[in-house]
């Protein structure tokens, strides 16, 4: 396959800037597809060229497969990078690119089919010998009752087509099952057009740990794990690498399981295999695989020195990996904080508007991935993330200290944001000790937000 000459970026925000950085470093021309709201954004000004692909709502622009592919063809692009979110794991887009002769920077359509449906992914995990949270499918309430009897309470009802906590219900007692089953199926149908659900044992104390996979389809490597347990309503807030306090044998089990899963489905590209670690049982369970670049990929880059986007592009070009597992080494510790335009005091309501002043300190060991400068508009149509701070140091304590300094010194005026919450997390003794579970942030927030959980 010929080297990529001109790359269409079908995304916005900080990930568009991140992809632009690597593309420009590799001498690849770039075309950014923007909505009307993003015409004057920083990535639109940094790209070799930008083209408007539709109105501001994502459903009328970033989520239209035919429009995106037509824009890529019309601007002479020979490749397309979907970033994360939007169409990044959309099989129709990957297939449309193939039909149009455009290189899709991501996995194959078959890979996307294998992991896009949570039930199919569970089936593959089971076949690969990867441990699963006890559970299964429930097409009817009678199925759910039988399954609940087998796995016990509390349990979770999850939408087969869901993600990010949407369509998920916790059931603590048998008398809650029927109404919550009906509610979960109705919500799943409304949110995803697919009302199928499945049940899983609820892990009382769990850590969210994921493994970065790099594969050219023949060689499958891992780039270590990330701990993403600091979450708010199933949305990641802080990520770090490596996972603190993880038993070495359990870490190796986790890495091996991720490699087995990727090999089993013949995975080709970057991907992330996500696990839930049961703290009480000291066991890890497969959750899902994300077939794209992750928001939190910089912490892996920080401790490995890899450029994951460059590897992703090289794999898409058909070049074999020039790495072996022993070539990937790990140095120090990294922490990422997601800065969002939201108001913690108002139940984290989005805070769109004009950024009067955006300034991030140039500290040693600090990387800032953002698309926001002073005077930028934060549109109300999209995810509220405005920047990622990535700190790296020799030790976790040194890294946390760098992050605390950055959070104390930065300026984000004109919009509400969650920098104060991040400062509280960095200063909290439980986080400082390492190894918090996914319930940690809900316990910390009332003291920081005046009672909002």
C-alpha positions as a LaTeX table, in Angstrom:
\begin{tabular}{lrrr}
\hline
Residue & $x$ (\AA) & $y$ (\AA) & $z$ (\AA) \\
\hline
Unk1 & 0.00 & 0.00 & 0.00 \\
Unk2 & 1.34 & 3.46 & $-0.93$ \\
Unk3 & 2.22 & 5.99 & 1.76 \\
Unk4 & $-0.60$ & 8.33 & 2.69 \\
Unk5 & $-0.31$ & 11.74 & 1.00 \\
Unk6 & $-3.41$ & 13.63 & 2.11 \\
Unk7 & $-5.40$ & 12.81 & 5.24 \\
Unk8 & $-9.03$ & 13.71 & 5.91 \\
Unk9 & $-9.71$ & 14.24 & 9.62 \\
Unk10 & $-13.35$ & 13.51 & 10.41 \\
Unk11 & $-13.38$ & 14.97 & 13.89 \\
Unk12 & $-12.95$ & 18.11 & 15.96 \\
Unk13 & $-11.47$ & 19.44 & 19.20 \\
Unk14 & $-8.25$ & 18.34 & 20.82 \\
Unk15 & $-8.06$ & 14.98 & 19.01 \\
Unk16 & $-8.12$ & 16.81 & 15.67 \\
Unk17 & $-5.15$ & 18.91 & 16.82 \\
Unk18 & $-3.40$ & 15.76 & 18.06 \\
Unk19 & $-3.80$ & 13.99 & 14.70 \\
Unk20 & $-2.70$ & 17.14 & 12.86 \\
Unk21 & 0.52 & 17.24 & 14.88 \\
Unk22 & 1.61 & 13.76 & 13.84 \\
Unk23 & 0.40 & 14.15 & 10.24 \\
Unk24 & 2.37 & 17.36 & 9.79 \\
Unk25 & 5.46 & 15.78 & 11.37 \\
Unk26 & 5.22 & 12.97 & 8.80 \\
Unk27 & 4.78 & 15.39 & 5.87 \\
Unk28 & 1.15 & 14.40 & 5.26 \\
Unk29 & $-1.22$ & 17.09 & 3.99 \\
Unk30 & $-4.39$ & 17.45 & 6.03 \\
Unk31 & $-8.00$ & 18.33 & 5.33 \\
Unk32 & $-10.27$ & 18.91 & 8.30 \\
Unk33 & $-14.01$ & 18.37 & 7.97 \\
Unk34 & $-15.78$ & 20.86 & 10.22 \\
Unk35 & $-19.33$ & 21.69 & 11.16 \\
Unk36 & $-20.54$ & 25.28 & 10.84 \\
Unk37 & $-19.82$ & 25.79 & 14.56 \\
Unk38 & $-16.18$ & 24.77 & 14.16 \\
Unk39 & $-15.27$ & 26.72 & 11.02 \\
Unk40 & $-13.05$ & 29.13 & 12.96 \\
Unk41 & $-11.67$ & 26.60 & 15.45 \\
Unk42 & $-7.96$ & 26.08 & 16.12 \\
Unk43 & $-7.77$ & 22.75 & 14.22 \\
Unk44 & $-9.47$ & 24.40 & 11.22 \\
Unk45 & $-6.69$ & 27.00 & 11.20 \\
Unk46 & $-3.91$ & 24.45 & 11.69 \\
Unk47 & $-5.02$ & 22.06 & 8.93 \\
Unk48 & $-3.64$ & 22.42 & 5.43 \\
Unk49 & $-7.24$ & 22.97 & 4.38 \\
Unk50 & $-10.66$ & 22.77 & 6.02 \\
Unk51 & $-14.08$ & 22.13 & 4.53 \\
Unk52 & $-17.51$ & 22.56 & 6.09 \\
Unk53 & $-19.47$ & 19.31 & 6.07 \\
Unk54 & $-22.75$ & 20.53 & 7.52 \\
Unk55 & $-24.70$ & 22.35 & 10.24 \\
Unk56 & $-23.59$ & 22.46 & 13.85 \\
Unk57 & $-25.53$ & 19.51 & 15.31 \\
Unk58 & $-23.32$ & 16.42 & 15.01 \\
Unk59 & $-26.14$ & 14.37 & 13.49 \\
Unk60 & $-26.12$ & 16.78 & 10.51 \\
Unk61 & $-22.34$ & 16.85 & 10.01 \\
Unk62 & $-19.84$ & 14.67 & 11.93 \\
Unk63 & $-22.20$ & 11.67 & 12.07 \\
Unk64 & $-23.13$ & 11.55 & 8.36 \\
Unk65 & $-21.13$ & 8.75 & 6.74 \\
Unk66 & $-21.97$ & 9.62 & 3.13 \\
Unk67 & $-21.17$ & 13.30 & 3.63 \\
Unk68 & $-17.84$ & 12.57 & 5.34 \\
Unk69 & $-16.69$ & 10.17 & 2.63 \\
Unk70 & $-17.84$ & 12.51 & $-0.16$ \\
Unk71 & $-15.88$ & 15.36 & 1.44 \\
Unk72 & $-12.76$ & 13.20 & 1.67 \\
Unk73 & $-13.07$ & 12.17 & $-1.98$ \\
Unk74 & $-13.87$ & 15.68 & $-3.12$ \\
Unk75 & $-10.74$ & 17.09 & $-1.50$ \\
Unk76 & $-8.45$ & 14.44 & $-2.98$ \\
Unk77 & $-7.69$ & 12.64 & 0.29 \\
Unk78 & $-6.37$ & 9.11 & 0.15 \\
Unk79 & $-6.93$ & 8.35 & 3.84 \\
Unk80 & $-9.36$ & 9.20 & 6.64 \\
Unk81 & $-8.78$ & 9.38 & 10.40 \\
Unk82 & $-11.97$ & 9.29 & 12.49 \\
Unk83 & $-10.40$ & 10.23 & 15.86 \\
Unk84 & $-12.52$ & 9.04 & 18.79 \\
Unk85 & $-16.28$ & 9.36 & 19.31 \\
Unk86 & $-18.55$ & 10.25 & 16.38 \\
Unk87 & $-17.92$ & 7.65 & 13.62 \\
Unk88 & $-14.66$ & 6.25 & 14.98 \\
Unk89 & $-16.03$ & 2.73 & 15.50 \\
Unk90 & $-18.64$ & 2.81 & 12.75 \\
Unk91 & $-18.41$ & $-0.21$ & 10.47 \\
Unk92 & $-20.38$ & 1.56 & 7.72 \\
Unk93 & $-17.72$ & 4.28 & 7.54 \\
Unk94 & $-14.89$ & 1.75 & 7.33 \\
Unk95 & $-16.71$ & $-0.11$ & 4.55 \\
Unk96 & $-17.58$ & 3.10 & 2.70 \\
Unk97 & $-13.93$ & 4.15 & 2.80 \\
Unk98 & $-12.90$ & 0.78 & 1.37 \\
Unk99 & $-15.41$ & 1.07 & $-1.46$ \\
Unk100 & $-14.21$ & 4.59 & $-2.22$ \\
Unk101 & $-10.55$ & 3.57 & $-2.25$ \\
Unk102 & $-9.76$ & 5.58 & 0.88 \\
Unk103 & $-7.52$ & 4.13 & 3.58 \\
Unk104 & $-9.40$ & 4.01 & 6.89 \\
Unk105 & $-7.07$ & 4.76 & 9.82 \\
Unk106 & $-8.44$ & 2.12 & 12.12 \\
Unk107 & $-9.33$ & $-1.55$ & 12.33 \\
Unk108 & $-10.98$ & $-3.65$ & 9.65 \\
Unk109 & $-14.77$ & $-3.81$ & 9.27 \\
Unk110 & $-14.63$ & $-7.38$ & 10.60 \\
Unk111 & $-12.75$ & $-6.18$ & 13.69 \\
Unk112 & $-15.40$ & $-3.51$ & 14.25 \\
Unk113 & $-18.14$ & $-6.10$ & 13.92 \\
Unk114 & $-16.40$ & $-8.34$ & 16.45 \\
Unk115 & $-16.26$ & $-5.70$ & 19.17 \\
Unk116 & $-19.04$ & $-3.24$ & 18.29 \\
Unk117 & $-21.73$ & $-5.42$ & 19.83 \\
Unk118 & $-21.09$ & $-6.16$ & 23.51 \\
Unk119 & $-22.64$ & $-9.62$ & 23.30 \\
Unk120 & $-20.52$ & $-10.57$ & 20.31 \\
Unk121 & $-17.45$ & $-9.25$ & 22.12 \\
Unk122 & $-18.33$ & $-11.35$ & 25.19 \\
Unk123 & $-18.64$ & $-14.42$ & 22.97 \\
Unk124 & $-15.19$ & $-13.77$ & 21.49 \\
Unk125 & $-13.72$ & $-13.18$ & 24.95 \\
Unk126 & $-15.11$ & $-16.49$ & 26.16 \\
Unk127 & $-13.69$ & $-18.29$ & 23.11 \\
Unk128 & $-10.30$ & $-16.64$ & 23.72 \\
Unk129 & $-10.23$ & $-17.81$ & 27.32 \\
Unk130 & $-10.52$ & $-14.28$ & 28.70 \\
Unk131 & $-12.32$ & $-14.10$ & 32.06 \\
Unk132 & $-15.83$ & $-12.62$ & 32.00 \\
Unk133 & $-18.01$ & $-11.10$ & 34.69 \\
Unk134 & $-20.63$ & $-13.76$ & 35.49 \\
Unk135 & $-23.78$ & $-12.94$ & 33.52 \\
Unk136 & $-25.53$ & $-13.38$ & 30.20 \\
Unk137 & $-28.32$ & $-12.25$ & 27.90 \\
Unk138 & $-31.94$ & $-11.77$ & 28.87 \\
Unk139 & $-34.49$ & $-11.43$ & 26.07 \\
Unk140 & $-37.46$ & $-11.56$ & 28.45 \\
Unk141 & $-38.16$ & $-10.82$ & 32.09 \\
Unk142 & $-38.36$ & $-14.56$ & 32.73 \\
Unk143 & $-34.82$ & $-14.91$ & 31.34 \\
Unk144 & $-33.68$ & $-12.09$ & 33.61 \\
Unk145 & $-35.25$ & $-13.69$ & 36.70 \\
Unk146 & $-33.54$ & $-17.03$ & 36.00 \\
Unk147 & $-30.19$ & $-15.37$ & 35.33 \\
Unk148 & $-30.43$ & $-13.15$ & 38.41 \\
Unk149 & $-30.99$ & $-16.26$ & 40.49 \\
Unk150 & $-27.77$ & $-17.71$ & 39.17 \\
Unk151 & $-25.48$ & $-14.68$ & 39.52 \\
Unk152 & $-27.08$ & $-13.07$ & 42.60 \\
Unk153 & $-27.65$ & $-9.45$ & 43.68 \\
Unk154 & $-26.59$ & $-6.73$ & 43.24 \\
Unk155 & $-26.38$ & $-6.92$ & 39.45 \\
Unk156 & $-26.24$ & $-4.61$ & 36.46 \\
Unk157 & $-28.56$ & $-4.49$ & 33.48 \\
Unk158 & $-26.61$ & $-3.21$ & 30.46 \\
Unk159 & $-27.67$ & $-2.24$ & 26.96 \\
Unk160 & $-26.10$ & $-4.47$ & 24.32 \\
Unk161 & $-25.52$ & $-1.47$ & 22.05 \\
Unk162 & $-24.74$ & 0.91 & 24.91 \\
Unk163 & $-21.70$ & 2.70 & 26.22 \\
Unk164 & $-20.68$ & 5.40 & 28.65 \\
Unk165 & $-23.23$ & 4.24 & 31.21 \\
Unk166 & $-26.27$ & 4.89 & 28.99 \\
Unk167 & $-28.98$ & 2.29 & 29.41 \\
Unk168 & $-27.30$ & 0.81 & 32.48 \\
Unk169 & $-29.27$ & 0.00 & 35.64 \\
Unk170 & $-28.14$ & $-1.33$ & 39.01 \\
Unk171 & $-30.51$ & $-3.82$ & 40.66 \\
Unk172 & $-30.00$ & $-4.42$ & 44.37 \\
Unk173 & $-33.01$ & $-6.62$ & 45.20 \\
Unk174 & $-35.25$ & $-9.12$ & 43.46 \\
Unk175 & $-38.33$ & $-6.85$ & 43.71 \\
Unk176 & $-36.48$ & $-4.16$ & 41.70 \\
Unk177 & $-35.72$ & $-6.42$ & 38.77 \\
Unk178 & $-39.00$ & $-6.24$ & 36.82 \\
Unk179 & $-39.43$ & $-2.43$ & 36.75 \\
Unk180 & $-35.75$ & $-1.79$ & 36.10 \\
Unk181 & $-35.63$ & $-4.44$ & 33.37 \\
Unk182 & $-38.53$ & $-2.71$ & 31.59 \\
Unk183 & $-36.91$ & 0.70 & 32.08 \\
Unk184 & $-33.51$ & $-0.45$ & 30.84 \\
Unk185 & $-34.92$ & $-2.04$ & 27.68 \\
Unk186 & $-37.03$ & 1.05 & 26.95 \\
Unk187 & $-34.07$ & 3.40 & 27.46 \\
Unk188 & $-31.78$ & 1.20 & 25.39 \\
Unk189 & $-34.26$ & 1.24 & 22.54 \\
Unk190 & $-34.70$ & 5.00 & 22.76 \\
Unk191 & $-30.97$ & 5.75 & 22.98 \\
Unk192 & $-29.54$ & 3.18 & 20.58 \\
Unk193 & $-32.48$ & 1.86 & 18.55 \\
Unk194 & $-31.69$ & $-1.55$ & 20.05 \\
Unk195 & $-33.54$ & $-2.65$ & 23.16 \\
Unk196 & $-31.49$ & $-5.79$ & 23.85 \\
Unk197 & $-29.92$ & $-6.03$ & 27.32 \\
Unk198 & $-27.76$ & $-8.40$ & 29.29 \\
Unk199 & $-27.11$ & $-8.93$ & 32.99 \\
Unk200 & $-23.82$ & $-8.96$ & 34.86 \\
Unk201 & $-22.82$ & $-9.43$ & 38.49 \\
Unk202 & $-22.25$ & $-6.02$ & 40.11 \\
Unk203 & $-18.74$ & $-5.83$ & 41.46 \\
Unk204 & $-19.00$ & $-3.96$ & 44.75 \\
Unk205 & $-15.45$ & $-2.60$ & 44.68 \\
Unk206 & $-13.97$ & $-2.48$ & 41.21 \\
Unk207 & $-11.12$ & $-0.76$ & 39.41 \\
Unk208 & $-11.29$ & 0.08 & 35.71 \\
Unk209 & $-8.01$ & $-0.99$ & 34.13 \\
Unk210 & $-7.35$ & $-1.17$ & 30.40 \\
Unk211 & $-4.57$ & $-2.41$ & 28.14 \\
Unk212 & $-3.24$ & $-0.60$ & 25.07 \\
Unk213 & $-2.93$ & $-2.94$ & 22.07 \\
Unk214 & $-0.83$ & $-2.29$ & 18.95 \\
Unk215 & $-1.17$ & $-4.78$ & 16.10 \\
Unk216 & $-0.39$ & $-4.94$ & 12.39 \\
Unk217 & $-2.54$ & $-8.06$ & 12.07 \\
Unk218 & 0.40 & $-10.43$ & 12.51 \\
Unk219 & 2.37 & $-9.05$ & 15.44 \\
Unk220 & 0.28 & $-8.17$ & 18.49 \\
Unk221 & 1.92 & $-6.08$ & 21.21 \\
Unk222 & 0.80 & $-4.34$ & 24.37 \\
Unk223 & 1.95 & $-0.94$ & 25.58 \\
Unk224 & 1.09 & $-1.49$ & 29.22 \\
Unk225 & $-2.03$ & $-0.73$ & 31.20 \\
Unk226 & $-3.87$ & 2.39 & 32.30 \\
Unk227 & $-5.98$ & 2.89 & 35.41 \\
Unk228 & $-9.19$ & 4.81 & 34.67 \\
Unk229 & $-11.04$ & 4.23 & 37.93 \\
Unk230 & $-11.66$ & 7.91 & 38.75 \\
Unk231 & $-15.02$ & 8.24 & 37.05 \\
Unk232 & $-18.17$ & 10.26 & 37.37 \\
Unk233 & $-21.33$ & 8.46 & 36.28 \\
Unk234 & $-19.21$ & 6.00 & 34.27 \\
Unk235 & $-17.35$ & 8.84 & 32.50 \\
Unk236 & $-13.57$ & 8.87 & 32.98 \\
Unk237 & $-12.18$ & 11.96 & 34.72 \\
Unk238 & $-8.56$ & 11.07 & 35.63 \\
Unk239 & $-6.36$ & 8.37 & 34.05 \\
Unk240 & $-2.88$ & 7.20 & 34.87 \\
Unk241 & $-0.21$ & 4.74 & 33.83 \\
Unk242 & 0.91 & 2.38 & 35.15 \\
Unk243 & $-1.95$ & 1.29 & 37.43 \\
Unk244 & $-0.79$ & 1.98 & 41.00 \\
Unk245 & $-0.50$ & $-0.84$ & 43.51 \\
Unk246 & $-1.28$ & $-3.61$ & 41.02 \\
Unk247 & 0.05 & $-7.03$ & 41.96 \\
Unk248 & 2.70 & $-7.99$ & 39.35 \\
Unk249 & 1.14 & $-11.41$ & 38.73 \\
Unk250 & $-2.30$ & $-9.86$ & 38.25 \\
Unk251 & $-0.80$ & $-7.26$ & 35.89 \\
Unk252 & 0.74 & $-10.00$ & 33.76 \\
Unk253 & $-2.57$ & $-11.88$ & 33.73 \\
Unk254 & $-4.28$ & $-8.71$ & 32.53 \\
Unk255 & $-1.76$ & $-8.08$ & 29.74 \\
Unk256 & $-1.84$ & $-11.70$ & 28.59 \\
Unk257 & $-5.64$ & $-11.71$ & 28.48 \\
Unk258 & $-5.69$ & $-8.56$ & 26.36 \\
Unk259 & $-3.20$ & $-10.04$ & 23.90 \\
Unk260 & $-5.20$ & $-13.28$ & 23.67 \\
Unk261 & $-8.37$ & $-11.36$ & 22.87 \\
Unk262 & $-6.70$ & $-9.23$ & 20.17 \\
Unk263 & $-5.09$ & $-12.29$ & 18.57 \\
Unk264 & $-8.37$ & $-14.22$ & 18.67 \\
Unk265 & $-10.22$ & $-11.61$ & 16.58 \\
Unk266 & $-7.26$ & $-10.95$ & 14.26 \\
Unk267 & $-7.11$ & $-7.35$ & 15.37 \\
Unk268 & $-5.25$ & $-4.83$ & 13.23 \\
Unk269 & $-4.68$ & $-1.24$ & 14.43 \\
Unk270 & $-4.62$ & 0.47 & 17.81 \\
Unk271 & $-7.14$ & $-0.80$ & 20.30 \\
Unk272 & $-7.85$ & $-0.90$ & 24.01 \\
Unk273 & $-9.09$ & $-3.93$ & 25.90 \\
Unk274 & $-10.92$ & $-2.82$ & 29.02 \\
Unk275 & $-11.22$ & $-4.83$ & 32.23 \\
Unk276 & $-12.95$ & $-4.57$ & 35.57 \\
Unk277 & $-10.77$ & $-5.62$ & 38.47 \\
Unk278 & $-12.74$ & $-7.07$ & 41.38 \\
Unk279 & $-10.79$ & $-5.66$ & 44.33 \\
Unk280 & $-12.25$ & $-8.07$ & 46.88 \\
Unk281 & $-11.64$ & $-11.19$ & 44.80 \\
Unk282 & $-8.43$ & $-9.91$ & 43.13 \\
Unk283 & $-9.76$ & $-11.03$ & 39.76 \\
Unk284 & $-9.98$ & $-9.25$ & 36.42 \\
Unk285 & $-12.94$ & $-9.50$ & 34.05 \\
Unk286 & $-13.28$ & $-8.49$ & 30.41 \\
Unk287 & $-15.51$ & $-5.46$ & 29.81 \\
Unk288 & $-15.12$ & $-4.52$ & 26.14 \\
Unk289 & $-12.65$ & $-3.53$ & 23.46 \\
Unk290 & $-12.52$ & 0.00 & 22.09 \\
Unk291 & $-11.41$ & $-0.12$ & 18.48 \\
Unk292 & $-9.91$ & 3.36 & 18.18 \\
Unk293 & $-7.48$ & 5.83 & 19.66 \\
Unk294 & $-8.48$ & 6.55 & 23.26 \\
Unk295 & $-8.83$ & 9.93 & 24.96 \\
Unk296 & $-6.30$ & 8.76 & 27.55 \\
Unk297 & $-3.65$ & 7.55 & 25.09 \\
Unk298 & $-1.16$ & 10.32 & 26.12 \\
Unk299 & $-0.37$ & 8.68 & 29.47 \\
Unk300 & 0.81 & 5.60 & 27.58 \\
Unk301 & 2.81 & 7.78 & 25.21 \\
Unk302 & 4.35 & 9.56 & 28.20 \\
Unk303 & 5.73 & 6.42 & 29.84 \\
Unk304 & 6.71 & 4.57 & 26.63 \\
Unk305 & 7.92 & 7.39 & 24.36 \\
Unk306 & 5.76 & 6.00 & 21.54 \\
Unk307 & 3.75 & 8.13 & 19.11 \\
Unk308 & 0.60 & 6.02 & 18.98 \\
Unk309 & $-1.02$ & 8.04 & 16.19 \\
Unk310 & 2.10 & 7.57 & 14.04 \\
Unk311 & 1.92 & 3.81 & 14.65 \\
Unk312 & $-1.78$ & 3.83 & 13.81 \\
Unk313 & $-1.07$ & 5.56 & 10.49 \\
Unk314 & 1.84 & 3.24 & 9.67 \\
Unk315 & $-0.31$ & 0.16 & 10.28 \\
Unk316 & $-3.05$ & 1.59 & 8.06 \\
Unk317 & $-0.45$ & 2.11 & 5.33 \\
Unk318 & 0.18 & $-1.63$ & 5.47 \\
Unk319 & 3.65 & $-1.42$ & 6.96 \\
Unk320 & 4.63 & $-4.19$ & 9.39 \\
Unk321 & 5.46 & $-3.16$ & 12.95 \\
Unk322 & 9.16 & $-2.57$ & 13.42 \\
Unk323 & 8.77 & $-3.17$ & 17.16 \\
Unk324 & 9.02 & $-6.26$ & 19.34 \\
Unk325 & 7.48 & $-6.52$ & 22.77 \\
Unk326 & 10.90 & $-6.07$ & 24.40 \\
Unk327 & 11.35 & $-2.79$ & 22.50 \\
Unk328 & 8.46 & $-1.23$ & 24.44 \\
Unk329 & 9.86 & $-0.10$ & 27.76 \\
Unk330 & 8.24 & 1.87 & 30.54 \\
Unk331 & 9.64 & 4.86 & 32.39 \\
Unk332 & 8.19 & 6.75 & 35.34 \\
Unk333 & 4.54 & 7.59 & 35.89 \\
Unk334 & 1.93 & 9.69 & 34.05 \\
Unk335 & $-1.42$ & 11.20 & 35.06 \\
Unk336 & $-4.03$ & 12.82 & 32.81 \\
Unk337 & $-6.78$ & 15.21 & 33.96 \\
Unk338 & $-9.70$ & 16.03 & 31.67 \\
Unk339 & $-10.66$ & 19.69 & 31.88 \\
Unk340 & $-14.29$ & 20.19 & 30.95 \\
Unk341 & $-16.42$ & 23.29 & 30.39 \\
Unk342 & $-18.95$ & 22.37 & 33.06 \\
Unk343 & $-20.13$ & 23.71 & 36.40 \\
Unk344 & $-19.66$ & 21.29 & 39.31 \\
Unk345 & $-21.81$ & 23.50 & 41.54 \\
Unk346 & $-24.77$ & 23.09 & 39.12 \\
Unk347 & $-24.67$ & 19.31 & 38.82 \\
Unk348 & $-21.94$ & 19.62 & 36.20 \\
Unk349 & $-24.15$ & 21.47 & 33.75 \\
Unk350 & $-22.33$ & 22.24 & 30.49 \\
Unk351 & $-20.88$ & 25.75 & 30.33 \\
Unk352 & $-20.63$ & 26.77 & 26.68 \\
Unk353 & $-19.53$ & 30.30 & 25.77 \\
Unk354 & $-16.49$ & 32.37 & 24.95 \\
Unk355 & $-13.21$ & 31.66 & 26.73 \\
Unk356 & $-11.94$ & 35.05 & 27.84 \\
Unk357 & $-8.48$ & 33.76 & 28.79 \\
Unk358 & $-6.87$ & 30.33 & 28.36 \\
Unk359 & $-3.33$ & 29.92 & 29.65 \\
Unk360 & $-1.48$ & 26.78 & 30.62 \\
Unk361 & 1.90 & 26.93 & 32.35 \\
Unk362 & 4.94 & 25.50 & 30.52 \\
Unk363 & 6.10 & 23.26 & 33.36 \\
Unk364 & 8.76 & 20.55 & 32.99 \\
Unk365 & 6.98 & 17.22 & 32.67 \\
Unk366 & 3.65 & 18.75 & 31.57 \\
Unk367 & 1.93 & 18.21 & 28.20 \\
Unk368 & $-1.28$ & 20.02 & 27.28 \\
Unk369 & $-3.53$ & 18.69 & 24.52 \\
Unk370 & $-6.17$ & 21.30 & 23.69 \\
Unk371 & $-8.01$ & 23.09 & 20.92 \\
Unk372 & $-8.85$ & 26.10 & 23.04 \\
Unk373 & $-7.12$ & 29.47 & 23.03 \\
Unk374 & $-8.13$ & 32.82 & 24.48 \\
Unk375 & $-11.21$ & 34.08 & 22.64 \\
Unk376 & $-12.33$ & 30.62 & 21.50 \\
Unk377 & $-16.00$ & 29.69 & 21.56 \\
Unk378 & $-17.13$ & 26.52 & 23.31 \\
Unk379 & $-20.16$ & 25.41 & 21.26 \\
Unk380 & $-23.13$ & 23.83 & 23.06 \\
Unk381 & $-23.43$ & 20.98 & 20.55 \\
Unk382 & $-20.59$ & 18.65 & 21.56 \\
Unk383 & $-18.66$ & 17.03 & 24.38 \\
Unk384 & $-17.58$ & 19.61 & 26.94 \\
Unk385 & $-13.90$ & 18.63 & 27.12 \\
Unk386 & $-11.65$ & 21.58 & 26.43 \\
Unk387 & $-8.19$ & 20.32 & 27.38 \\
Unk388 & $-6.20$ & 17.40 & 28.75 \\
Unk389 & $-3.33$ & 17.98 & 31.15 \\
Unk390 & $-0.77$ & 15.17 & 31.09 \\
Unk391 & 1.93 & 15.18 & 33.76 \\
Unk392 & 4.90 & 12.82 & 33.84 \\
Unk393 & 7.53 & 12.26 & 36.49 \\
Unk394 & 9.99 & 9.74 & 37.87 \\
Unk395 & 7.53 & 8.73 & 40.59 \\
Unk396 & 3.78 & 8.93 & 41.08 \\
Unk397 & 4.18 & 11.48 & 43.89 \\
Unk398 & 6.36 & 13.71 & 41.69 \\
Unk399 & 3.84 & 13.42 & 38.86 \\
Unk400 & 0.97 & 14.31 & 41.16 \\
Unk401 & 2.93 & 17.34 & 42.38 \\
Unk402 & 3.48 & 18.55 & 38.81 \\
Unk403 & $-0.21$ & 18.14 & 38.07 \\
Unk404 & $-1.15$ & 20.04 & 41.22 \\
Unk405 & 1.12 & 22.92 & 40.20 \\
Unk406 & $-0.37$ & 22.99 & 36.70 \\
Unk407 & $-3.93$ & 23.02 & 38.05 \\
Unk408 & $-3.06$ & 25.81 & 40.48 \\
Unk409 & $-1.38$ & 28.00 & 37.89 \\
Unk410 & $-3.58$ & 27.59 & 34.79 \\
Unk411 & $-6.13$ & 30.23 & 33.82 \\
Unk412 & $-9.48$ & 29.44 & 32.21 \\
Unk413 & $-11.66$ & 32.55 & 32.42 \\
Unk414 & $-15.09$ & 33.19 & 30.96 \\
Unk415 & $-16.52$ & 29.69 & 31.44 \\
Unk416 & $-17.13$ & 27.41 & 34.40 \\
Unk417 & $-14.79$ & 24.43 & 34.52 \\
Unk418 & $-13.77$ & 21.50 & 36.72 \\
Unk419 & $-10.18$ & 22.49 & 37.52 \\
Unk420 & $-10.98$ & 22.89 & 41.23 \\
Unk421 & $-12.34$ & 19.33 & 41.39 \\
Unk422 & $-9.12$ & 18.04 & 39.84 \\
Unk423 & $-7.09$ & 19.99 & 42.42 \\
Unk424 & $-9.14$ & 18.34 & 45.16 \\
Unk425 & $-8.52$ & 14.89 & 43.67 \\
Unk426 & $-4.75$ & 15.45 & 43.47 \\
Unk427 & $-4.70$ & 16.62 & 47.11 \\
Unk428 & $-6.96$ & 13.89 & 48.48 \\
Unk429 & $-5.14$ & 11.36 & 50.71 \\
Unk430 & $-7.05$ & 8.39 & 49.25 \\
Unk431 & $-6.03$ & 9.26 & 45.68 \\
Unk432 & $-2.50$ & 10.02 & 46.82 \\
Unk433 & $-2.27$ & 6.53 & 48.30 \\
Unk434 & $-3.19$ & 5.02 & 44.91 \\
Unk435 & $-5.56$ & 2.26 & 43.85 \\
Unk436 & $-8.95$ & 3.95 & 44.35 \\
Unk437 & $-12.00$ & 2.18 & 42.91 \\
Unk438 & $-14.75$ & 3.40 & 40.60 \\
Unk439 & $-16.89$ & 4.56 & 43.55 \\
Unk440 & $-14.16$ & 6.87 & 44.83 \\
Unk441 & $-15.17$ & 10.10 & 43.10 \\
Unk442 & $-18.82$ & 9.89 & 44.11 \\
Unk443 & $-17.63$ & 9.85 & 47.71 \\
Unk444 & $-15.27$ & 12.79 & 47.28 \\
Unk445 & $-17.55$ & 15.11 & 45.33 \\
Unk446 & $-20.17$ & 16.14 & 47.92 \\
Unk447 & $-17.48$ & 17.94 & 49.90 \\
Unk448 & $-16.32$ & 19.71 & 46.74 \\
Unk449 & $-19.62$ & 20.58 & 45.09 \\
Unk450 & $-21.91$ & 21.50 & 47.94 \\
Unk451 & $-23.66$ & 18.16 & 48.06 \\
Unk452 & $-23.92$ & 17.26 & 44.38 \\
Unk453 & $-22.91$ & 13.57 & 44.09 \\
\hline
\end{tabular}
